[in-house]
Amino acid sequence: MLIRRPRLFERDGDLDRRGDLPLPLVCLIREPGANGFLLTLDRALAAKIPKSPHVLATPADAAKHQDAVLPLLHALHEKLRGGQFGRTSFKRFDHYELAHHLTAVGLTPKQVKFDRPIEGVLRSWGRHRMFGAADELVDKAGDRAQLLMASTKFVGRLFGLYWGRDRVPGLGRERRWFMRQPYMVPRHSSDFFSFAERLTGDRRDSENPEQLRKLLVHAFLEDLRVAYRRTRAGFFPRRHALRRTTYVPVLLNDVDPAGWELLRLVNEVRNETGELDPLLFVTASAEFPAEMAQPSTPMTPNVAEEAFSTWKGRLPRRRQLLAEDARYLFVSLPASAPEGTALPGRDRHAWEVESGEKPRREPWLARRGIGEMLTVVVLLAALAWPARSWWQHWQADCAFFDAAAEGIATKVVPIDGQDQCVGYSDNAGQVFGKNPRLRLAQENVFAQNAEAARLHESSPNRSYFSLVYFAGLTFNESLPASEHSVAEELEGLVIRQRDLNRANTGNEPLLRIVVANGGRKMQDAHAVARDLLVPLFDADPTILAVIGLERSVSQTEKAIAVLGEHGITTLGTSLTKVGLDKLSPLYFQLAPDNDMQAELLWMYAQKIEATKVTVYSSGESDAYVSSLVKAVQAKSAEPGKVVSDDWWRSAPVLSQVCLDGTDRRTEIAFYAGREDEFGEFVRVLRNNCKTLTTLPGIVADDAVSRFVAHTPGRTASEFSGVSMAYVGMGASVVLAGASCVAGKHEALAQLKAFCSGYRALREEHSTKLTGDDKPVAPWPGERVGGLYDTASLFGDVVKKLRPDGGPAPHRAAVAQRLREQPFEAASGRIDFRDDRIANNRSLAILKLQDIHDITGPQGIPTCELMIARSQRSGPTEVRDCPAQG
């Protein structure tokens, strides 16, 4: 019963306390014939608790350590120390072993005034042997090194640097304990070194031997307390101590005067310190201790349990009085009953209970493997979200580890059932999308960013500004055409970056492009703008505006609004929905809006004397399409008679166009929809047409320029021989044609510079792209020119605001400057003085003779009609088409 250790929060009713209990010094007073009890008990303990520390000692064991101050105590130390009890063995007795070691040390005389021989003794005893090795190195270094060390210590003392003077690496815990424990009055010593000197053999004779012995006993018990301490810092559990479910039985057989002396010291140390320890002494002797003045009467074994309870009840008062027998519990030990003799009922019951008792198993959490398993489970649970996030990022080609780097901020969002990587990046740590041409364009942009940073570092006087290109850069299989159109826009930025980011160009500004992705069809544009781009602008004053914005959808509109609320200029390069300027006072639009596109359609219909115009739109809710259809109906000479069909619903009728034999060449089928449905629209329209001469004239909106830019979309066999016209927003660039692709154009200086850069880019494409990803059109894409002009516009503004170089101008100054001056661009003049919507720019109907085959000079679009508005709300006038290159 006594060897069982209570649980951590188990309550004892007799002492009204939880956890560990004070243990008695159980003294068995043998009756004649009871000599072998402790030997039998030792064997029983070995069988019942083989892995719990327990020892049997006799006076013969103590005789082996006569050099020790307390030979029997040292014998117990030798028996308990080691690994014979498995995981519960005591491997360290730091306090006792240090004290015992010092009692046998003889100090060498001082060599110099401030020499402390005890310091060398303690350092050699320290667990960290590297300090001893350092001392050896100093000794080998000679007198100069020793003089340096002595001088350092002397100077430290002069300046009052006493902290650490008695600290020894590896003995911090022991130093604190020795200087705080009560025996030998540590405060009589100036420091730990002085106290340690008092323990050595040379100084022991000057000390109180009783105090020294109590110090050794206290140190021995302290080491056991440390091993049994179940918490660290009062609440952190210590697993190896929680595994100790039994106390440490120490069996002392044939107790002699030295044994009684040890018990007396243990009794007094426990009374005087009030600290608990796990040592359970069980002794056997024939007589009471001689020095005990009034020995207690031993209890008989059959009332031992009540005697223990009575002992606990008396203990608080007795230990307060420092009674010499406060911790003793005397029990008489009768002789063994003759074999075959029946035990009395109570004794028999006690043995039956004892035989059925087993040591308490260690707590579940402290068992081997359980804690490790729980740790693994917790780690796995903690890593589950990062692992899932990493997997999502990997699946979506989204930076995970690089996202923490400067210049990248990404997240994975589900769009149309597919995880897509959205966010922004200015370096190759994150490249959006999978299309080779699109990725190459971004890599070229990022390479130019690195070049701009390098040039700015070497020439800090050059203005360094940034633009955020914001578009949908991740797509699914239903939007292959968009990949090439976005790649065209990035290529336009690359061309302008290469013009600007060159050495030896005076004070020309340097351009950095941050590529931002709003997801497929810009479906996460609002969240990206609000959560990622706004903080980016707040942190980086060199960023002047957001450009691109790609699609007139509700998410793009919300993005424009939230950016405007934070004072950020936005410039839509291909947006055409009417009224976008109302979303933000800082919104600018490079392309004419849908009102101008509707006027262009009706003026074209009048020019070719079309007998009928049918507007075919998509049934999807799309702000761009709705705005365009509404504008076409409003601009019609007879608004109520415009036919507008959802071509999906009217597909059966649309496919019957050629069956009635009617010649429809004078009619116009105007496609007002997105590029991803245009190919299917043409297939349905010519489904039953054996010849193409009876088809109505196909005219498509500006969105179909993406279809034109995508080679695989045009080269399907169904499109062979089919001609089409579409609205072009950069006719001057497209019509520059083959001469521009060859890098030659004499019409405009701006177009000449553009064509030179475009030629180098096409040559690069020929070596780095293959198959359908390689652009083959014999003209520059209009979106290449549009973004080239946008970057040139901001570069021109920065140069005018910072003619002598210097930091990037304030965004407000840039926005104001955009309203004050026109800019001559490759695709025509950009002028926002009258309106932030560039309706004064040219808009053209471009015609392809054969969608399927655009190779060669005959494949270049021809300009059918070009218009522009003369001034704000002024008349729309027909302009001459530019010369074709």
ZAMARGU-4260 file (C-alpha; in steps of 0.2 Angstrom, whole numbers, plus 5000, padded with zeros to 4 digits):
<rodrens>
0) 5000/5000/5000 | 5014/5012/5005 | 5024/5010/4989 | 5009/5015/4978 | 5011/5033/4972
5) 4995/5043/4972 | 4989/5051/4955 | 4993/5069/4952 | 4976/5076/4958 | 4971/5062/4970
10) 4966/5068/4987 | 4971/5060/5004 | 4957/5063/5017 | 4969/5061/5032 | 4981/5075/5027
15) 4968/5085/5016 | 4981/5086/5002 | 4982/5081/4984 | 4996/5072/4975 | 5012/5065/4983
20) 5011/5061/5002 | 5024/5062/5016 | 5031/5045/5019 | 5035/5036/5035 | 5051/5028/5041
25) 5044/5011/5043 | 5054/5002/5057 | 5051/4983/5059 | 5056/4977/5076 | 5059/4959/5074
30) 5053/4946/5086 | 5064/4930/5088 | 5063/4920/5072 | 5058/4934/5060 | 5076/4936/5052
35) 5072/4934/5034 | 5057/4945/5031 | 5066/4959/5021 | 5075/4947/5010 | 5058/4939/5006
40) 5051/4956/5004 | 5065/4961/4992 | 5061/4946/4981 | 5043/4950/4981 | 5046/4968/4975
45) 5058/4961/4962 | 5043/4950/4956 | 5029/4963/4957 | 5038/4979/4952 | 5054/4973/4943
50) 5056/4990/4933 | 5053/5001/4948 | 5068/5007/4959 | 5070/4997/4975 | 5085/4992/4984
55) 5091/4981/4999 | 5106/4987/5009 | 5115/4980/5024 | 5130/4986/5035 | 5141/4976/5024
60) 5136/4987/5009 | 5141/5003/5019 | 5158/4995/5023 | 5163/4997/5005 | 5162/5016/5006
65) 5172/5020/5021 | 5179/5036/5013 | 5162/5044/5011 | 5155/5055/5025 | 5139/5044/5026
70) 5145/5027/5019 | 5127/5020/5020 | 5120/5034/5010 | 5133/5033/4997 | 5130/5014/4996
75) 5111/5018/4993 | 5117/5030/4979 | 5127/5017/4971 | 5113/5004/4971 | 5100/5016/4964
80) 5111/5024/4951 | 5111/5015/4934 | 5100/5008/4922 | 5095/4992/4930 | 5077/4998/4932
85) 5074/5002/4914 | 5065/5019/4910 | 5062/5023/4928 | 5081/5021/4933 | 5090/5036/4941
90) 5103/5041/4929 | 5108/5057/4938 | 5112/5062/4956 | 5119/5079/4952 | 5117/5088/4968
95) 5123/5073/4979 | 5137/5068/4968 | 5144/5086/4967 | 5143/5088/4986 | 5151/5071/4989
100) 5165/5075/4976 | 5169/5091/4985 | 5171/5082/5002 | 5185/5072/4995 | 5194/5086/4985
105) 5210/5094/4991 | 5213/5111/4984 | 5230/5116/4977 | 5238/5132/4984 | 5234/5149/4975
110) 5246/5154/4961 | 5241/5172/4960 | 5231/5184/4970 | 5215/5182/4962 | 5217/5163/4958
115) 5202/5152/4963 | 5208/5134/4963 | 5190/5129/4967 | 5184/5136/4950 | 5195/5124/4941
120) 5188/5109/4951 | 5170/5115/4947 | 5174/5117/4929 | 5181/5100/4927 | 5166/5093/4936
125) 5154/5102/4924 | 5145/5092/4911 | 5150/5103/4897 | 5168/5097/4894 | 5172/5109/4881
130) 5175/5123/4894 | 5188/5111/4902 | 5196/5109/4884 | 5196/5128/4883 | 5206/5129/4899
135) 5219/5116/4892 | 5221/5127/4876 | 5224/5142/4887 | 5237/5132/4897 | 5246/5127/4881
140) 5245/5145/4874 | 5257/5150/4888 | 5258/5164/4901 | 5252/5178/4889 | 5235/5170/4887
145) 5234/5167/4906 | 5239/5185/4909 | 5225/5190/4897 | 5212/5180/4906 | 5218/5187/4923
150) 5218/5205/4917 | 5200/5203/4910 | 5194/5197/4927 | 5203/5211/4936 | 5196/5224/4925
155) 5179/5217/4927 | 5181/5218/4946 | 5186/5236/4945 | 5171/5241/4935 | 5159/5231/4947
160) 5156/5217/4935 | 5152/5204/4949 | 5137/5195/4940 | 5143/5179/4934 | 5159/5178/4944
165) 5154/5162/4953 | 5144/5154/4938 | 5151/5138/4931 | 5144/5132/4914 | 5134/5116/4917
170) 5132/5119/4935 | 5119/5133/4935 | 5105/5123/4943 | 5116/5116/4956 | 5123/5133/4960
175) 5106/5140/4963 | 5101/5126/4974 | 5116/5125/4985 | 5115/5144/4988 | 5097/5143/4993
180) 5096/5127/5004 | 5096/5130/5023 | 5111/5119/5028 | 5129/5126/5032 | 5122/5144/5031
185) 5126/5148/5013 | 5124/5166/5016 | 5140/5166/5027 | 5149/5163/5010 | 5152/5178/4998
190) 5148/5167/4983 | 5146/5149/4976 | 5165/5147/4975 | 5167/5151/4993 | 5153/5140/4998
195) 5160/5125/4988 | 5177/5128/4996 | 5169/5125/5013 | 5164/5108/5008 | 5182/5102/5002
200) 5192/5091/5013 | 5204/5105/5018 | 5190/5115/5025 | 5178/5102/5032 | 5186/5102/5049
205) 5180/5120/5051 | 5162/5116/5048 | 5148/5109/5059 | 5149/5090/5054 | 5130/5089/5058
210) 5126/5102/5045 | 5137/5094/5032 | 5129/5077/5035 | 5111/5085/5033 | 5117/5094/5017
215) 5122/5077/5010 | 5106/5069/5014 | 5096/5084/5008 | 5106/5084/4991 | 5102/5065/4989
220) 5084/5068/4993 | 5083/5083/4981 | 5090/5072/4967 | 5075/5060/4970 | 5063/5074/4971
225) 5069/5081/4954 | 5067/5064/4946 | 5049/5062/4953 | 5043/5080/4950 | 5028/5078/4938
230) 5027/5096/4932 | 5039/5108/4925 | 5036/5127/4929 | 5021/5122/4939 | 5010/5116/4925
235) 5020/5108/4910 | 5020/5089/4912 | 5036/5079/4914 | 5032/5062/4906 | 5046/5052/4913
240) 5041/5058/4931 | 5023/5054/4927 | 5028/5036/4923 | 5034/5034/4941 | 5019/5026/4949
245) 5028/5019/4964 | 5038/5026/4977 | 5056/5020/4980 | 5057/5007/4993 | 5074/5006/5002
250) 5076/4991/5013 | 5088/4992/5027 | 5092/4975/5035 | 5100/4973/5052 | 5101/4991/5055
255) 5116/4996/5065 | 5121/5013/5073 | 5125/5020/5056 | 5108/5015/5049 | 5099/5023/5064
260) 5110/5039/5061 | 5104/5040/5043 | 5086/5038/5048 | 5088/5052/5061 | 5096/5063/5048
265) 5082/5059/5036 | 5069/5063/5049 | 5076/5080/5054 | 5079/5085/5035 | 5061/5081/5031
270) 5055/5091/5047 | 5066/5106/5044 | 5064/5108/5025 | 5046/5103/5024 | 5049/5095/5007
275) 5042/5079/5001 | 5053/5065/4994 | 5049/5048/4986 | 5060/5038/4998 | 5051/5024/5008
280) 5063/5017/5021 | 5058/5000/5028 | 5071/4994/5041 | 5072/4978/5051 | 5081/4977/5067
285) 5080/4968/5084 | 5080/4983/5095 | 5074/5001/5095 | 5087/5015/5091 | 5097/5018/5107
290) 5097/5037/5105 | 5078/5039/5105 | 5074/5044/5122 | 5056/5038/5123 | 5054/5025/5109
295) 5037/5022/5103 | 5028/5006/5106 | 5027/4996/5090 | 5011/4992/5082 | 5006/4974/5077
300) 5004/4971/5059 | 4986/4967/5060 | 4983/4986/5064 | 4996/4993/5053 | 4984/5001/5042
305) 4975/5010/5056 | 4993/5014/5063 | 4997/5023/5047 | 4981/5033/5047 | 4985/5038/5065
310) 5003/5043/5060 | 4997/5054/5046 | 4985/5062/5058 | 4999/5066/5071 | 5012/5071/5058
315) 5007/5089/5055 | 5009/5094/5074 | 5024/5082/5077 | 5034/5089/5062 | 5030/5107/5067
320) 5038/5103/5084 | 5053/5095/5075 | 5050/5079/5085 | 5064/5067/5084 | 5051/5053/5081
325) 5039/5063/5070 | 5043/5052/5054 | 5045/5035/5062 | 5032/5021/5061 | 5036/5007/5072
330) 5029/4990/5068 | 5032/4973/5077 | 5038/4959/5065 | 5032/4942/5072 | 5040/4926/5068
335) 5034/4916/5053 | 5019/4905/5057 | 5023/4886/5056 | 5019/4878/5040 | 5001/4873/5039
340) 4995/4885/5053 | 4980/4895/5048 | 4982/4914/5049 | 4969/4924/5059 | 4955/4931/5048
345) 4962/4949/5047 | 4980/4944/5043 | 4973/4932/5030 | 4963/4946/5022 | 4977/4957/5022
350) 4988/4945/5013 | 4974/4941/5001 | 4972/4960/4997 | 4991/4962/4995 | 4993/4948/4983
355) 4979/4955/4972 | 4986/4972/4972 | 4997/4978/4958 | 5006/4994/4955 | 4996/5007/4946
360) 5000/5008/4927 | 5008/5023/4921 | 4996/5037/4915 | 4989/5034/4897 | 4997/5049/4890
365) 5014/5045/4898 | 5015/5028/4891 | 5029/5024/4878 | 5023/5029/4860 | 5006/5037/4866
370) 5013/5054/4868 | 5023/5052/4852 | 5008/5046/4843 | 4997/5060/4849 | 5011/5072/4844
375) 5011/5065/4827 | 4992/5066/4826 | 4992/5084/4832 | 5006/5088/4820 | 4997/5080/4806
380) 4981/5089/4811 | 4991/5105/4811 | 4999/5101/4795 | 4982/5096/4787 | 4977/5113/4782
385) 4994/5118/4775 | 4996/5102/4766 | 4979/5104/4758 | 4983/5122/4754 | 5000/5117/4747
390) 4991/5103/4736 | 4978/5115/4730 | 4992/5128/4726 | 5002/5114/4717 | 4987/5108/4707
395) 4983/5126/4702 | 5001/5130/4697 | 5001/5143/4711 | 5016/5149/4721 | 5015/5142/4739
400) 5032/5145/4747 | 5037/5159/4735 | 5021/5168/4739 | 5029/5174/4755 | 5042/5183/4744
405) 5041/5201/4740 | 5032/5205/4724 | 5020/5190/4725 | 5003/5188/4733 | 4992/5173/4728
410) 4978/5163/4733 | 4968/5148/4726 | 4949/5151/4723 | 4937/5139/4715 | 4930/5146/4699
415) 4917/5136/4689 | 4922/5120/4698 | 4940/5122/4695 | 4954/5129/4707 | 4962/5144/4700
420) 4977/5154/4705 | 4973/5172/4707 | 4983/5187/4714 | 4998/5196/4707 | 5017/5193/4703
425) 5031/5204/4697 | 5044/5190/4696 | 5046/5172/4689 | 5042/5165/4706 | 5024/5165/4700
430) 5019/5163/4682 | 5000/5162/4679 | 4991/5150/4666 | 4997/5135/4656 | 4998/5141/4638
435) 5016/5142/4632 | 5014/5159/4623 | 5005/5167/4638 | 5019/5160/4650 | 5033/5166/4639
440) 5025/5184/4638 | 5025/5184/4657 | 5043/5178/4658 | 5048/5192/4647 | 5039/5204/4657
445) 5048/5198/4673 | 5065/5198/4665 | 5062/5216/4661 | 5057/5220/4679 | 5073/5213/4684
450) 5083/5223/4671 | 5073/5239/4677 | 5078/5236/4695 | 5096/5233/4690 | 5097/5249/4680
455) 5088/5259/4694 | 5101/5253/4706 | 5115/5258/4695 | 5106/5275/4690 | 5095/5280/4704
460) 5092/5297/4696 | 5081/5288/4683 | 5063/5288/4687 | 5056/5271/4691 | 5038/5268/4690
465) 5026/5253/4689 | 5010/5248/4682 | 4998/5234/4687 | 4992/5224/4672 | 4975/5216/4678
470) 4967/5203/4667 | 4960/5185/4667 | 4976/5174/4665 | 4969/5157/4670 | 4957/5148/4659
475) 4948/5132/4656 | 4946/5123/4640 | 4931/5133/4635 | 4941/5149/4633 | 4957/5145/4623
480) 4956/5161/4612 | 4957/5172/4628 | 4975/5165/4632 | 4982/5172/4615 | 4973/5189/4617
485) 4980/5191/4634 | 4997/5186/4628 | 4996/5199/4615 | 4993/5212/4628 | 5008/5207/4638
490) 5018/5207/4622 | 5014/5225/4619 | 5020/5229/4637 | 5036/5219/4634 | 5040/5229/4618
495) 5038/5245/4628 | 5048/5239/4643 | 5062/5234/4631 | 5062/5252/4624 | 5063/5260/4641
500) 5073/5248/4651 | 5090/5251/4642 | 5106/5258/4648 | 5113/5275/4641 | 5097/5282/4637
505) 5098/5298/4648 | 5084/5301/4660 | 5071/5290/4652 | 5060/5282/4665 | 5061/5264/4669
510) 5046/5253/4669 | 5041/5238/4680 | 5025/5228/4676 | 5015/5219/4690 | 5005/5205/4682
515) 4988/5202/4691 | 4976/5188/4688 | 4957/5190/4691 | 4953/5172/4686 | 4943/5165/4672
520) 4933/5179/4664 | 4938/5190/4679 | 4927/5181/4691 | 4937/5185/4706 | 4943/5203/4700
525) 4934/5212/4714 | 4941/5201/4728 | 4959/5202/4721 | 4957/5221/4719 | 4951/5224/4737
530) 4961/5211/4746 | 4978/5211/4736 | 4980/5226/4725 | 4974/5240/4737 | 4987/5234/4750
535) 5000/5233/4736 | 4997/5251/4731 | 4997/5257/4749 | 5014/5249/4751 | 5022/5254/4735
540) 5021/5272/4729 | 5030/5268/4713 | 5014/5260/4706 | 5004/5273/4696 | 4989/5264/4689
545) 4980/5248/4685 | 4978/5244/4666 | 4970/5231/4656 | 4955/5225/4665 | 4950/5214/4650
550) 4931/5211/4652 | 4916/5222/4655 | 4908/5210/4668 | 4901/5214/4685 | 4917/5209/4694
555) 4927/5221/4684 | 4915/5235/4687 | 4916/5231/4706 | 4935/5231/4705 | 4935/5248/4696
560) 4924/5255/4709 | 4934/5249/4724 | 4951/5255/4716 | 4943/5272/4713 | 4938/5273/4731
565) 4956/5271/4736 | 4962/5284/4724 | 4969/5272/4711 | 4969/5276/4693 | 4962/5263/4681
570) 4963/5262/4662 | 4953/5250/4653 | 4962/5245/4637 | 4948/5234/4629 | 4932/5238/4639
575) 4918/5246/4629 | 4902/5245/4640 | 4893/5261/4641 | 4894/5271/4658 | 4910/5263/4666
580) 4916/5281/4669 | 4903/5283/4682 | 4910/5269/4693 | 4926/5279/4697 | 4932/5297/4694
585) 4949/5290/4691 | 4943/5278/4677 | 4950/5280/4659 | 4945/5270/4644 | 4957/5268/4629
590) 4943/5261/4617 | 4927/5269/4611 | 4912/5263/4620 | 4897/5252/4613 | 4888/5268/4608
595) 4901/5271/4595 | 4902/5253/4590 | 4883/5253/4587 | 4885/5269/4576 | 4899/5260/4567
600) 4887/5245/4563 | 4873/5256/4557 | 4884/5267/4546 | 4892/5251/4539 | 4874/5244/4535
605) 4870/5261/4526 | 4886/5260/4516 | 4883/5243/4510 | 4865/5246/4508 | 4860/5231/4519
610) 4842/5226/4517 | 4841/5218/4535 | 4851/5218/4551 | 4849/5204/4563 | 4857/5205/4580
615) 4862/5188/4587 | 4867/5189/4605 | 4870/5176/4619 | 4857/5171/4631 | 4869/5173/4646
620) 4868/5188/4658 | 4883/5198/4652 | 4885/5216/4655 | 4895/5219/4639 | 4883/5210/4628
625) 4868/5218/4636 | 4875/5235/4634 | 4880/5232/4616 | 4863/5225/4611 | 4854/5240/4620
630) 4866/5252/4610 | 4863/5244/4594 | 4844/5245/4596 | 4845/5263/4602 | 4856/5269/4587
635) 4845/5261/4574 | 4835/5272/4562 | 4820/5262/4566 | 4823/5256/4584 | 4807/5246/4586
640) 4811/5235/4570 | 4828/5229/4575 | 4828/5210/4576 | 4838/5203/4591 | 4838/5185/4593
645) 4846/5173/4606 | 4856/5163/4594 | 4856/5148/4605 | 4837/5148/4605 | 4835/5152/4587
650) 4849/5139/4582 | 4837/5128/4572 | 4831/5143/4562 | 4848/5149/4560 | 4854/5133/4552
655) 4840/5134/4539 | 4847/5150/4532 | 4852/5141/4515 | 4838/5129/4513 | 4825/5141/4506
660) 4836/5147/4492 | 4835/5165/4497 | 4850/5176/4492 | 4855/5184/4509 | 4871/5193/4503
665) 4863/5210/4506 | 4859/5205/4524 | 4870/5207/4540 | 4871/5194/4554 | 4878/5205/4568
670) 4886/5194/4581 | 4885/5203/4598 | 4893/5190/4610 | 4909/5183/4617 | 4923/5175/4607
675) 4921/5158/4615 | 4904/5156/4606 | 4908/5164/4590 | 4915/5148/4581 | 4899/5138/4585
680) 4889/5153/4579 | 4897/5152/4562 | 4896/5133/4561 | 4877/5134/4564 | 4874/5148/4552
685) 4882/5139/4538 | 4876/5121/4543 | 4866/5118/4527 | 4875/5130/4515 | 4883/5120/4501
690) 4889/5137/4494 | 4894/5152/4504 | 4888/5165/4491 | 4871/5165/4499 | 4876/5168/4517
695) 4872/5184/4525 | 4887/5195/4529 | 4894/5191/4545 | 4899/5206/4556 | 4906/5203/4574
700) 4909/5214/4589 | 4926/5219/4596 | 4927/5204/4607 | 4929/5193/4592 | 4946/5200/4590
705) 4951/5187/4603 | 4945/5173/4591 | 4955/5181/4577 | 4971/5181/4587 | 4969/5162/4591
710) 4976/5151/4577 | 4968/5135/4582 | 4951/5142/4584 | 4951/5149/4566 | 4958/5134/4557
715) 4944/5122/4559 | 4938/5115/4542 | 4921/5122/4543 | 4927/5140/4542 | 4936/5137/4525
720) 4931/5151/4513 | 4920/5160/4526 | 4923/5179/4526 | 4919/5190/4541 | 4920/5207/4547
725) 4923/5213/4564 | 4925/5229/4574 | 4943/5233/4576 | 4949/5245/4590 | 4967/5247/4583
730) 4965/5247/4565 | 4981/5257/4561 | 4991/5243/4570 | 4982/5229/4561 | 4983/5237/4544
735) 5002/5240/4546 | 5002/5222/4540 | 5017/5213/4534 | 5029/5228/4533 | 5026/5230/4552
740) 5029/5212/4555 | 5046/5214/4545 | 5050/5229/4557 | 5047/5242/4544 | 5035/5256/4543
745) 5037/5274/4537 | 5020/5281/4540 | 5021/5287/4559 | 5037/5288/4570 | 5027/5280/4584
750) 5022/5265/4573 | 5039/5263/4567 | 5046/5261/4584 | 5032/5249/4588 | 5035/5239/4573
755) 5054/5238/4576 | 5051/5230/4593 | 5037/5219/4587 | 5048/5211/4574 | 5061/5206/4587
760) 5047/5198/4597 | 5041/5188/4582 | 5058/5182/4579 | 5059/5176/4597 | 5042/5167/4595
765) 5049/5158/4580 | 5062/5150/4591 | 5053/5148/4608 | 5036/5143/4603 | 5029/5129/4592
770) 5013/5123/4584 | 4998/5133/4586 | 5005/5143/4600 | 5016/5152/4587 | 5008/5168/4580
775) 5007/5166/4561 | 4996/5181/4556 | 5004/5193/4544 | 4999/5208/4554 | 5002/5214/4572
780) 4988/5210/4584 | 4978/5225/4589 | 4979/5221/4607 | 4998/5221/4606 | 4997/5239/4600
785) 4984/5244/4613 | 4995/5239/4628 | 5011/5246/4620 | 5002/5263/4618 | 4996/5262/4636
790) 5013/5259/4643 | 5020/5273/4631 | 5006/5285/4638 | 5011/5283/4656 | 5030/5283/4651
795) 5027/5300/4642 | 5017/5307/4657 | 5031/5302/4669 | 5044/5310/4658 | 5035/5326/4657
800) 5032/5327/4676 | 5050/5321/4680 | 5060/5328/4665 | 5076/5327/4675 | 5073/5311/4683
805) 5069/5308/4701 | 5056/5298/4711 | 5040/5292/4702 | 5027/5306/4702 | 5012/5306/4713
810) 4997/5296/4706 | 4985/5311/4707 | 4998/5321/4697 | 4998/5307/4684 | 4979/5306/4683
815) 4978/5325/4681 | 4991/5325/4668 | 4981/5312/4658 | 4967/5325/4657 | 4978/5339/4651
820) 4988/5333/4636 | 4985/5322/4620 | 4997/5308/4616 | 5002/5302/4599 | 5002/5283/4599
825) 5005/5269/4587 | 4986/5266/4586 | 4981/5284/4585 | 4980/5299/4596 | 4975/5297/4614
830) 4966/5312/4620 | 4956/5313/4637 | 4954/5332/4638 | 4936/5331/4633 | 4931/5315/4641
835) 4939/5300/4651 | 4931/5288/4638 | 4941/5289/4622 | 4926/5290/4610 | 4936/5302/4599
840) 4948/5288/4594 | 4945/5278/4578 | 4935/5263/4577 | 4934/5252/4561 | 4926/5238/4552
845) 4939/5226/4547 | 4936/5212/4535 | 4944/5195/4533 | 4941/5186/4516 | 4944/5169/4523
850) 4944/5165/4542 | 4952/5149/4539 | 4967/5155/4529 | 4975/5172/4534 | 4993/5168/4528
855) 5001/5179/4515 | 4997/5197/4510 | 4979/5193/4505 | 4975/5187/4522 | 4978/5204/4530
860) 4961/5212/4535 | 4955/5226/4525 | 4947/5242/4531 | 4929/5243/4526 | 4924/5258/4536
865) 4932/5270/4550 | 4924/5282/4560 | 4928/5294/4575 | 4919/5307/4585 | 4925/5324/4583
870) 4923/5330/4601 | 4913/5326/4616 | 4895/5323/4611 | 4900/5330/4594 | 4895/5322/4578
875) 4903/5305/4572 | 4912/5307/4556 | 4919/5295/4543 | 4937/5294/4542 | 4949/5288/4528
880) 4956/5271/4532 | 4974/5271/4535 | 4986/5264/4521 | 4989/5245/4522 | 5006/5240/4525
</rodrens>
